[in-house]
Amino acid sequence: MLFHPQLVRTNISTLPPLLNALEVYTVIQFPQSETNENDVTAVKDIKSTYALSRINWQGDPCFPQELRWEGLNCTSTNMSMPPRITTLNLSSSGLNGTIAAAIQNLTQLEKLNLSGNDLNGSVPQSLQRKGLELLFEGNPRLSPPGSSTKRHGRSVLIPIVASVGSAAILIGVLVLFLVFRKKEPSTVKVVHPPSNRPTVNATSANSSEPSIETKKRRFTHSEVLKMTNNFERVVGEGGFGVVCHGTVNGSEQVAVKLLSQSSAQGYKEFKAEVDLLLRVHHTNLVSLVGYCDESDHLALIYEFVPNGDLRQHLSGKGGSSVINWGIRLKIALETALGLEYLHTGCTPPIVHRDVKTANILLAENYKAKLADFGLSRSFPVGGETHVSTVIAGTPGYLDPEYYRTSHLGEKSDVYSFGIVLLAMITNQPVIDRNRENSHIAQWVGTELKGGDISKIMDPKLIGDYDSHSTWRALELAMLCANPTSANRPTMSHVVSELKECIVSENSMRKMTRGTDSLNSSEVSTINDIGMIPRAR
């Protein structure tokens, strides 16, 4: 059958007609049956219990193999039998409460990873069976197998008696001390703590800056001096202070962020960043190796990210090569995934408050890692959608509604991300006083009226991009940068849209290389008509 499509310009259009969408579908024959019904019910109950928002947890969990749910492995040896779930990885997924009963219904599990969450209670007996590898580290309130209180019923009396005896001795010593002290002439010695922050170990109720509760991964100042070779190599500088290169355990490279005495940020921001990074874990967030809070010496020790930040690569400073459009989309997606985790995977949710190109670090293969959590804040999970705070952030990236009302919410991060995405698309300064429209969002909005995307795209790309994916990304960026927070999407929606942009970009590149039809395991949408600008 031969078709002759015809495009006719509308009466109100000022430009020729545009082909808005092309969808290619392939019928897939599944040789294998669907996942075992009991396993499907169990894993959906787990998703519901923990309110998991994983994007690809849709359809059949195990089949087809290319679309298997993230974090699952399934049996696939016998094509005539329904697949069974054998591995479930829920590590660092923001789980809280007890271990879901539905997990016990996955009877063929061989490996279960629950580490890095905030689970409590005890491990069910059914998950302590032979043949099941159970990982649950990083759940401090979860009782390990075999730690039942009944087993220790007889031995409870001994520690109680010992505690009472110790208390009596302590009281006696204290009384004697006070008696002898009264006989001595009183002398007063005043010790002034450092003026820039409270004493670290102070726990007084009157202190406005409570001490950092956990002492895990704490380094002394002498250890910091040793790991940086006396701060020999400075690799960066920001509002917090200088950043030095260092080495831990002789081989692990780290970045040591030092709080300078003249820094605009202080102990409050330092503590906020340590407390946050000690409890969040995501592949697209920079990892905290440790910290130092000895006397006046404050330092944060991060994993070392070797390829600098996104701002450097866009500007070409330091001889950085031009990153192509496909890699830019990948960086945008990974940054969005990090923000989505902060907003939906943490309890309570967290607002970064300073999303910008300089805070997106690039590891090997341009893997994006969001950094600098000194201004981050938690926000409510109930009926309220914001908290009121003192304005903080970077000009140009700062949410105008937050600036106007002091109401901080997750949509403030969405706005900042939209500005980052515009910077990645255009490679233009976020604020340029020499432009008629100095702010990048205003400038792009004006240029969009002309309908020529080549005038908006980064000229360094030399036109090497799929126009469908760029239009979609551009519309998404402008949606994020909407002045009204209620009209902005969530980061989960942003993640979904960016994945579609990458599918579009990859599909067009395959077609350009002259490949055959799309792989039979894919159903690819080349573009989405809803995201292309209307007739102009």
HELIX and SHEET records of a PDB file:
HELIX    1   1 GLU A   37  THR A   49  1                                  13    
HELIX    2   2 GLN A   65  LEU A   67  5                                   3    
HELIX    3   3 ALA A  101  ASN A  105  5                                   5    
HELIX    4   4 GLN A  125  GLN A  128  5                                   4    
HELIX    5   5 LYS A  150  HIS A  152  5                                   3    
HELIX    6   6 ARG A  154  VAL A  156  5                                   3    
HELIX    7   7 LEU A  157  LYS A  183  1                                  27    
HELIX    8   8 HIS A  221  MET A  227  1                                   7    
HELIX    9   9 TYR A  267  LEU A  277  1                                  11    
HELIX   10  10 LEU A  310  SER A  315  1                                   6    
HELIX   11  11 LYS A  317  GLY A  319  5                                   3    
HELIX   12  12 TRP A  325  GLU A  340  1                                  16    
HELIX   13  13 TYR A  341  GLY A  345  3                                   5    
HELIX   14  14 THR A  357  ASN A  359  5                                   3    
HELIX   15  15 GLU A  364  TYR A  366  5                                   3    
HELIX   16  16 PRO A  400  THR A  405  1                                   6    
HELIX   17  17 GLU A  410  THR A  426  1                                  17    
HELIX   18  18 ILE A  440  LEU A  448  1                                   9    
HELIX   19  19 ILE A  453  LYS A  455  5                                   3    
HELIX   20  20 PRO A  459  LEU A  461  5                                   3    
HELIX   21  21 SER A  467  CYS A  480  1                                  14    
HELIX   22  22 SER A  485  ASN A  487  5                                   3    
HELIX   23  23 MET A  491  THR A  512  1                                  22    
HELIX   24  24 ILE A  529  MET A  531  5                                   3    
SHEET    1   A 2 GLU A  23  VAL A  24  0                                        
SHEET    2   A 2 SER A 524  THR A 525 -1                                        
SHEET    1   B 4 LEU A  72  CYS A  74  0                                        
SHEET    2   B 4 ILE A  85  ASN A  89 -1                                        
SHEET    3   B 4 LYS A 111  ASN A 113  1                                        
SHEET    4   B 4 GLU A 133  LEU A 135  1                                        
SHEET    1   C 2 ASN A  96  GLY A  97  0                                        
SHEET    2   C 2 ASP A 118  LEU A 119  1                                        
SHEET    1   D 2 GLY A 121  SER A 122  0                                        
SHEET    2   D 2 LEU A 142  SER A 143  1                                        
SHEET    1   E 5 VAL A 234  GLU A 237  0                                        
SHEET    2   E 5 VAL A 242  VAL A 248 -1                                        
SHEET    3   E 5 GLU A 252  LEU A 258 -1                                        
SHEET    4   E 5 HIS A 297  GLU A 303 -1                                        
SHEET    5   E 5 LEU A 288  GLU A 294 -1                                        
SHEET    1   F 2 ILE A 350  VAL A 351  0                                        
SHEET    2   F 2 ARG A 377  SER A 378 -1                                        
SHEET    1   G 2 ILE A 360  LEU A 362  0                                        
SHEET    2   G 2 ALA A 368  LEU A 370 -1                                        
SHEET    1   H 2 VAL A 387  SER A 388  0                                        
SHEET    2   H 2 HIS A 407  LEU A 408 -1                                        
END                                                                             
